[in-house]
């Protein structure tokens, strides 16, 4: 799986023409039906001459945005770089992102995180979900929605992971839980406001007001459980950031969240609390009784008994969950997407070129 640096990706992205982007979109839609999308299908669905589409595919293959396969027919498949380019195109076209940092703010097993800027210079964070790269812990979790589409599991599951995280951020932010303010989500990319901060794990005994920080975290966990009805599911000192300005803690990294009605939600809540309480006990000698904390948070709340699929569908809705992935495989849904592609690329070349350019900033990775 080929991954370019962001600087190289942005350079390549800015070289893409309207036809190149149309071809990428067609392959994205055709992946609902094909593992390797036949060249004939790409040409037909692109509604452009064979010679032009073939030239575009050769260029996209050289840029690492598609992979070509030759067997009993010639087919193409999107790479993460191609999927990145599609997400960047939409974010740039919507006026959300204009610049990206050349180096990542953070690299994890399932995501890459970059600082960005909008057109007026506000700092943002763009988080690209990349499931299937080195970790498969989400695969079983998402199989209930993506089914057996194993040939493009990374595409479906990364998109679903991003949309699920954005949903959690929206729900918690609206409930005034301390989380980064969500901006938008597109494909596998979540955009949120930037907070000048350090991870709690990096501070190691350096908080001025550890009691207040712990108190805020426990209050947010309680509000998330009682008012929002969800559990973070992966909470620890590694996904809490501390504001440099005033030591306010913000909870990040939400793709593992579960509804409170899930039958194992209480166990996950206990694990989240145990991780945080243990950290503050070790680093700051603060003694909080775990059982008492759980009792205060869960008092009066009925214990969940649903399977994960049922819990999510009850909370979000089966239709919305289906929309988080690439869509259904029906002829009608594919035709709608092809019509959308035609409308999307019907603007003038001048308008298109004005919207395509994004740059890299001088922001470096936080040490």
C-alpha positions in Angstrom: 0.0 0.0 0.0 1.7 3.2 -1.2 1.5 6.3 1.0 2.9 9.6 -0.1 4.1 12.3 2.3 1.6 15.0 2.7 3.9 17.4 0.9 4.1 15.0 -2.0 0.4 14.3 -1.8 -0.5 18.0 -2.0 1.9 18.5 -4.9 0.3 15.6 -6.7 -3.2 16.7 -5.8 -2.6 20.2 -7.2 -1.6 18.6 -10.5 -4.9 16.7 -10.9 -7.2 17.8 -13.7 -11.0 17.7 -13.6 -10.8 14.5 -15.6 -8.4 12.9 -13.2 -10.8 13.6 -10.3 -13.7 12.3 -12.3 -11.9 9.0 -12.9 -11.0 8.7 -9.2 -14.7 9.3 -8.3 -15.9 6.7 -10.8 -13.5 4.1 -9.4 -14.7 4.9 -5.9 -18.3 4.3 -6.9 -17.5 1.3 -8.9 -15.8 -0.4 -5.9 -19.3 -1.1 -4.7 -19.4 -3.8 -7.3 -15.8 -4.6 -8.3 -12.6 -5.4 -6.5 -10.6 -4.4 -9.5 -12.7 -2.0 -11.6 -12.5 -3.0 -15.3 -11.0 -0.4 -17.6 -14.1 -0.7 -19.8 -16.3 0.2 -16.9 -14.2 3.2 -16.0 -14.4 4.5 -19.5 -18.1 4.0 -19.8 -19.0 5.5 -16.5 -16.6 8.4 -17.0 -18.4 9.3 -20.2 -15.2 10.4 -21.8 -13.1 9.1 -24.7 -11.1 5.9 -24.2 -7.8 7.7 -25.0 -8.3 10.4 -22.4 -9.4 8.0 -19.7 -6.4 5.7 -20.4 -4.0 8.7 -20.2 -5.6 9.8 -16.9 -5.3 6.3 -15.4 -1.6 6.1 -16.5 -1.0 9.4 -14.7 -2.9 8.3 -11.5 -1.0 5.1 -11.4 2.3 7.0 -11.6 1.1 9.2 -8.8 0.3 6.2 -6.6 -3.4 7.0 -6.5 -4.6 3.8 -8.2 -3.1 0.4 -8.7 -3.4 -1.4 -12.0 -4.0 -5.2 -12.2 -3.7 -7.3 -15.3 -5.3 -10.8 -15.4 -8.0 -11.9 -17.8 -8.9 -8.2 -18.0 -7.2 -4.9 -16.9 -8.6 -3.4 -13.7 -7.8 -0.6 -11.3 -8.2 -0.1 -7.5 -8.0 3.0 -5.4 -5.1 3.4 -2.9 -5.2 5.4 0.3 -3.4 8.2 -1.6 -6.2 8.3 -4.1 -8.8 8.3 -1.3 -6.8 11.1 0.4 -6.9 13.1 -2.8 -10.7 12.7 -3.1 -11.2 13.8 0.5 -8.8 16.8 0.1 -10.6 17.8 -3.1 -14.0 17.9 -1.3 -12.6 19.8 1.7 -10.8 22.3 -0.5 -13.9 22.8 -2.7 -16.1 23.4 0.3 -13.6 26.0 1.6 -12.8 24.0 4.7 -9.1 23.3 4.3 -6.6 25.4 2.3 -3.3 24.2 3.8 -1.9 21.1 5.5 1.2 20.7 7.7 4.0 18.9 5.9 4.6 16.6 8.9 2.0 14.8 11.0 0.9 15.9 14.4 0.6 12.3 15.3 0.7 8.9 13.6 -1.2 5.9 15.1 -2.0 2.4 14.1 -5.4 3.5 12.7 -5.0 7.2 11.8 -2.7 10.0 10.7 -3.3 13.5 12.1 -2.3 16.8 10.5 -2.6 20.4 11.4 -4.4 22.4 8.7 -5.6 25.9 8.0 -8.8 27.2 6.6 -8.9 30.0 4.0 -8.9 32.7 6.6 -6.0 31.2 8.6 -7.8 29.4 11.4 -5.9 26.3 12.6 -7.7 23.0 12.3 -6.8 19.3 12.7 -7.5 16.8 9.9 -7.5 13.2 11.0 -7.3 10.6 8.3 -8.6 7.2 9.4 -6.5 4.3 8.0 -7.9 1.0 9.2 -6.3 -2.1 7.9 -2.8 -0.6 7.8 -1.4 -2.3 10.9 -4.3 -2.9 13.2 -7.5 -4.8 12.7 -9.3 -4.3 16.0 -12.1 -2.4 14.2 -12.7 -5.0 11.5 -14.8 -7.3 13.6 -16.6 -4.3 15.1 -17.6 -2.9 11.7 -18.2 -6.2 10.0 -21.9 -6.0 11.0 -22.3 -3.1 8.6 -19.7 -3.6 5.9 -20.6 -7.3 5.5 -18.2 -9.5 3.5 -16.8 -6.8 1.2 -13.3 -7.9 2.0 -11.7 -6.7 -1.2 -12.2 -3.0 -0.1 -12.6 -3.5 3.6 -10.1 -0.7 4.3 -12.2 1.8 2.2 -15.5 1.0 3.8 -14.2 0.6 7.3 -12.0 3.8 7.4 -14.9 5.8 6.1 -17.3 4.3 8.7 -14.7 4.8 11.5 -14.4 8.5 10.6 -18.1 9.0 10.5 -18.6 7.2 13.8 -15.9 9.4 15.4 -17.5 12.5 14.0 -20.9 11.4 15.4 -19.4 11.0 18.9 -17.6 14.4 18.7 -20.9 16.1 17.7 -23.0 14.5 20.4 -20.5 15.2 23.2 -19.6 18.7 22.0 -23.3 19.6 21.9 -23.6 18.3 25.5 -20.7 20.7 26.5 -18.3 17.8 27.1 -14.7 19.0 26.6 -13.8 17.7 23.2 -12.3 19.4 20.1 -15.1 21.2 18.2 -16.0 19.2 15.2 -16.1 20.9 11.8 -17.0 18.3 9.2 -16.3 14.8 8.0 -15.7 13.6 4.5 -14.9 10.0 3.5 -12.2 8.9 6.0 -11.2 12.4 7.1 -12.5 14.1 10.3 -11.9 17.9 10.6 -11.9 19.6 14.0 -10.7 22.8 15.6 -7.1 22.8 16.7 -6.2 23.1 20.4 -2.7 24.1 21.5 -2.0 21.3 23.9 0.1 18.4 25.1 -1.1 14.8 25.7 -1.7 14.0 29.4 0.8 11.1 29.0 3.6 13.6 28.0 3.3 15.9 31.0 4.1 13.3 33.6 3.7 15.1 36.9 3.8 18.6 35.5 0.2 19.7 36.0 -0.2 22.7 38.3 -3.8 21.7 39.3 -4.1 17.9 39.0 -7.1 17.7 41.2 -9.1 20.1 39.0 -8.0 18.3 35.8 -9.0 14.9 37.2 -12.3 16.4 38.4 -13.1 17.8 35.0 -12.3 14.5 33.3 -14.6 12.5 35.7 -17.4 15.1 35.2 -17.0 14.8 31.4 -17.1 11.0 31.6 -20.3 11.2 33.7 -21.9 13.7 31.4 -21.0 11.5 28.4 -22.6 8.5 30.0 -25.6 10.0 31.6 -26.6 12.8 29.2 -25.2 11.7 25.9 -25.7 8.0 26.5 -22.3 6.7 25.3 -19.0 5.4 26.6 -15.6 6.4 25.1 -14.4 2.8 25.3 -10.6 3.5 24.9 -9.9 6.2 27.5 -6.5 6.7 29.0 -3.8 9.3 29.5 -2.8 8.9 25.8 -6.1 10.3 24.4 -6.6 13.2 26.7 -4.9 16.5 25.7 -4.3 19.3 28.1 -4.7 22.9 26.9 -1.4 24.9 27.2 -3.4 28.0 28.0 -5.4 26.9 31.1 -4.9 23.2 31.7 -8.4 22.3 30.5 -8.5 18.6 29.6 -10.0 17.5 26.3 -11.0 14.0 25.4 -9.9 12.9 21.9 -9.8 9.7 19.8 -13.5 8.5 19.8 -13.8 5.8 17.1 -14.1 3.0 19.8 -17.2 4.6 21.5 -20.2 2.4 22.2 -23.8 3.3 23.2 -24.7 3.0 26.9 -27.3 0.4 26.0 -24.6 -2.0 24.8 -24.4 -5.1 27.1 -20.6 -4.6 27.7 -20.8 -0.8 28.0 -20.5 -0.9 31.8 -17.3 -3.0 31.6 -15.8 -0.5 29.1 -16.8 2.4 31.4 -15.0 0.7 34.3 -11.9 0.2 32.3 -11.9 3.8 31.1 -12.2 5.1 34.7 -9.6 2.6 36.0 -7.1 3.8 33.4 -7.6 7.5 34.4 -7.7 7.0 38.1 -4.6 4.8 38.1 -2.7 7.4 36.1 -3.5 10.2 38.6 -2.8 7.9 41.5 0.6 7.0 40.1 1.6 10.5 38.9 -0.1 12.8 41.4 -0.8 10.6 44.4 -4.6 11.4 44.1 -6.8 8.7 45.6 -10.2 8.2 44.0 -12.3 5.2 44.8 -13.1 3.4 41.5 -16.3 1.7 42.7 -17.6 5.0 44.2 -16.8 6.8 40.9 -18.7 4.2 38.9 -21.6 4.3 41.4 -21.9 8.1 41.1 -21.9 8.0 37.3 -24.3 5.1 36.8 -26.7 5.6 39.6 -30.3 5.4 38.4 -29.2 4.3 34.9 -30.5 0.9 33.6 -27.7 -1.5 32.6 -27.6 -2.1 28.8 -28.5 -5.5 27.5 -28.3 -5.0 23.7 -25.8 -6.5 21.2 -23.5 -3.9 19.6 -25.4 -3.8 16.3 -28.8 -3.4 18.0 -27.4 -0.7 20.3 -25.9 1.4 17.4 -29.0 1.0 15.3 -31.3 2.0 18.2 -29.2 5.1 18.8 -28.2 6.2 15.3 -30.6 4.5 13.1 -30.0 1.7 10.5 -30.4 4.1 7.6 -27.9 6.6 8.8 -25.4 3.8 9.5 -25.7 2.6 5.9 -25.1 6.2 4.7 -21.8 6.2 6.7 -20.3 3.6 4.3 -20.1 4.1 0.6 -23.7 3.1 0.0 -25.8 0.2 -1.2 -25.0 -1.8 -4.2 -28.3 -1.2 -6.0 -28.4 0.0 -9.6 -30.4 3.0 -8.4 -27.8 4.1 -5.9 -25.0 3.7 -8.4 -26.9 5.7 -11.0 -27.5 8.5 -8.5 -23.8 8.6 -7.8 -22.9 8.8 -11.4 -25.4 11.6 -11.9 -23.8 13.4 -9.0 -20.3 13.0 -10.5 -21.6 14.5 -13.8 -23.0 17.5 -11.9 -19.8 17.8 -9.7 -17.5 18.1 -12.7 -19.8 20.2 -15.0 -18.3 23.6 -13.9 -15.8 25.5 -16.0 -12.1 24.6 -16.0 -11.3 28.0 -14.6 -13.6 27.5 -11.6 -12.2 24.1 -11.1 -8.5 25.2 -11.1 -9.3 28.0 -8.6 -10.7 25.4 -6.2 -8.1 22.7 -6.6 -5.0 24.4 -5.1 -4.0 23.7 -1.5 -0.6 24.3 0.1 1.6 22.9 2.9 2.2 25.1 5.9 5.4 25.4 8.0 3.8 23.7 11.0 6.0 20.9 12.3 5.2 17.8 14.4 4.9 18.5 18.1 7.6 16.9 20.0 
